């Protein structure tokens, strides 16, 4: 696991809400020092960049999870726009290829202001071997993840999104200077929902994850603050 201070919040809470009002009502409960926040496609499409600006103004680090995947120039301009929103992290699909990722990396470097972390999506945690085979990828998920992760690193990205079950392999393969962001994390006893490759927070951190994306176990908990505190306590025991 790459070295980070214990004060660095490792949990990224996924704000999977249908609109900005619901998201802001939920966020009012959370201290910026207790977690980061992820704004994904549904919420961004509904509430737009104004919500991201509001969250940043409130002191929260925002992971803008829009998984850009397009021609290099279009992705570069989208990453530049994300940087100008003041986000902490933004991502692209590594399967977009080297030229696209290199263009994105240059764009965030030159955007001015706070440079967001740029990470690449490898294989979605909802996909298994049969799903990859249907789109013409004969490698198993772990092999495809490593291939795309190496390409992302070579293209200048700060790290990748991967399943926690690939974290140990990637930590060995990429070294400590690549960030690993892992969805598919569920506290013991929680529902796996639509994820197929999951792991507990402590096990994910032991295997080399740097940041854990956790949504429903926090956002749908009867006491979200308590649920987040318990996850953070579990993480602190292993970092």
N, C-alpha and C positions, 0 to 999 in steps of 0.2 A: 504494500500500500504506500502510495506516495506521501511524503511528509506534509502535514497540514496542522495548524494549531487547533487545539481542542475547542477554541472559541468559534471556529469556522463552522457555521451550521451545515450539516451534511444532508438534512432532509429537504427535498424540494416538494412542497405540497402542490399537487395538481388541482387547479381550480376548475374542475369539470362542472361548471354551472352553465345554465342556458342563457344568462344575461348578466350585465354588469351590476345591476342592483343586488342580485343574490350574492354575487362574488364579493362585493364590497361589504355587505352585511356580515358575511362569514369572516373576511379578513380583519374586521374590527376586533375580533377575539384574539388575534395572533400578534405577538411581539416580533418585530423585524429580526431580532437576534435569535429567535427560536427556530427559524426555517427560512428557506427561499420559496418563491412562488412560481408556478408554471402556468402560463397562459397558452392554451392550445387553440386548435382551429375553430371549435364550436364557439368558444367565448370570444375569440378575436373577431370572428365573423359577425357575431351579434353586437359586441360592444365597441370594437374598433380600437385604434391607437390611443384614443382619449383615456380608456381604462388603464392601459399600460402606463401612460404618463401619471395618472392618479396614484397608482401603486408605487411608482418610483418616487413620487413626491412624498408619499407616506413613509418613505425610508426602506422599502422592501427591495431586495434584489430579485429581478424578474428574469426567468428563463422563457424566452419567446419561442415556443415549440411549434413552428409552422412547417418544418421539414421541407425547405425550399428544394425544388428539383426542376430545373429548366435549363435553357441555354446559358452559357457562362455569363454573358452580359446582363441578362435579366436577373439571375441569382445574385450577381455582384451588387446591382442597384438595390435589390430587396434587402441584402445584408447591410448596405450602407444606411438605408432608411431605418432599419432596426437599431443600428448603432446610434443614430440621431435621437431615438426615443429614450436612450439612456439605459437600455437593458443590460443585464449582467451576462447573459448567455443567449446565443442563437444557434440554430442548427440547420444543416442541409442533409440531403440524402447522399451518402457516399457512393451509391450506385450511379449518381450523375456523372462520375468520372473525374479524372485528374484535372482537366482544364477548367471544369466548373468549380471544383474545390479551390484550386489555386486562385481563380478570379475572386471568389468569395473571401479568401484569406487576405488578398491585397486590399479589397474594399474595406474590410473592418479595420485594417491597419491604417488606412488613409482617411477614415471617416471623420477624425477629429473628436475631441472630447474623450469620454470614457470608452476605451476599447473593450467591446464585449468578447467573452470567450466564444470560440467557434468550434462546434463539435459536429461530427458526422454520424448519421443514423446508419447502422449496419443492417441487421435483420430484425424486423419487428418482432416483439416478444409474443405476438399472437400467431406467428408462423412456425410450422413444423416442417419436417422433411417433405411431406406430401405436398404442402403448399409451394415450397421452392421448386419441386419437380414440375408442378403445373405451369410455372413460368419459365421453364427451361434451365433451371439451375440444378445440376445433378449432385453437387456437393451437399453434405449435411450442414445443418445450421451453424455448427461451431466452425467448420472449415470456411464457410462463406463469410462469417463474421470476421475471422482472422484475416482473410484476404482483403476485405474492404477496410478493416482497421489499419492494416499496413499501408494501404493506398492513401487513406486519410492522413496518416502521419507524414508520409512522404510528400503530401500536397500542402503541408503547412498548417494543418488543423491542430487545435489544442488537445483534442481527444475525441472520444466516440461515445455513442449510446450503444449499449449492448445488454443482453440478458445477464443477470448476476451469475448464471451458470457458465458463462464464458469469461467471467472476470479474471479468474485465476490464470487461465490460459493466456489471456491478453496481457495481464500484468507481466508475465514472464516474457512474452513475445515483444511487447512494446517498450518495456522498461518503466521506470518510475516517472518519466517526464511526460507521459500521456495520461490525460484525465479519463476516467471511466465513470460514466453516468448510467445508472441502471434502473430502469422500470422493472415491473414484474417482481416487486418486493412486497411481501405480505407478512405482518406479524403472525406468530404461531397461532393457529386456530381461526384465522380470518379466511373469508371466502377468496378463492383464486379468481373469481369472476371470469373474464374472457382471456386471461393470460394462461399460456401453456407451459412456460419455463419460469418458475418462480422460486424464491428463496426468502428466508427470514432476514431482517435487517442486520443482525449480528453476523450471520453466516456470510452475507454479501460483503460486509466490510472486511471480514477475515480473508476473504478470497481476493481482495484488491480493489473493490469499488471505492470511489471517492465521494460520489453523491448518489442518493437514493431518491427516486421519484415515487412518491406514495400519494395516492388519491383517496379512494373511498374509505380505507381504514381510518382516515382522519376526518375527511369531509362529511362522512355519513355516521360518524360516531355520536353517541348520545352526549358525550363530553369531549369535543374535539381537542380542547387544550390539554386535557388529561391524557388523551390518546397520543398526542404529539409528545408530551413529556415522557411517557413510558417508552416510546420509540427512541427518543434522544438519550434516555438513561441506558437503554440496551446498547446503543451505539457507543456511548462513552466508556462502557466496560471493556470495549475491544480495540479502541484507538489509542 
